[in-house]
Amino acid sequence: MTETKTGAPAWAYNLHDRGQGMARRLAPGITTRIFAGEQLMLSVVRIDPYTTGEVHSHPEEQWGVLLEGQCTRIQSGEEIPMTAGDFWHTPGGTPHGIRTGDTAAVVLDVFSPPRAGYKVAGEGF
């Protein structure tokens, strides 16, 4: 079960608390903390500088918000530069990935329904 924010109720979390959520390594230089509910899932993804996440797809719908840094969003063959505050929508089955340059990035991904593979600790997209 997810650890809770010190002194807060079990339903309160903090994006910067790396002790919360379930840890998962997606690829070299890409880690996440997973928060799964019944109908959707949040994933707080940290991407090191000069890192590329493989292009992949999954049946779940995904929204992503770039909270910190810069990245290039790769989706359906397009590569779009993103800066903090930008967000995107990825329908299920759509090939997508991400790449960083000289700055790290923090992305909040939202999946619906929750990704079954992300409900367990481990590695990979």
Buried (B, 14 or more C-beta within 10 A) or exposed (E): EBEBBEEEEEEEBEBEBEEBBBEBEBBEBBBBBBBBEEEBBBBBBBBEEEBBBEBEBBEBBBBBBBBBBBBBBBBEEEEEEBEBEBBBEBEEEEEBBBBBBEBBBBBBBBBBBBBEEBEEEEEEB
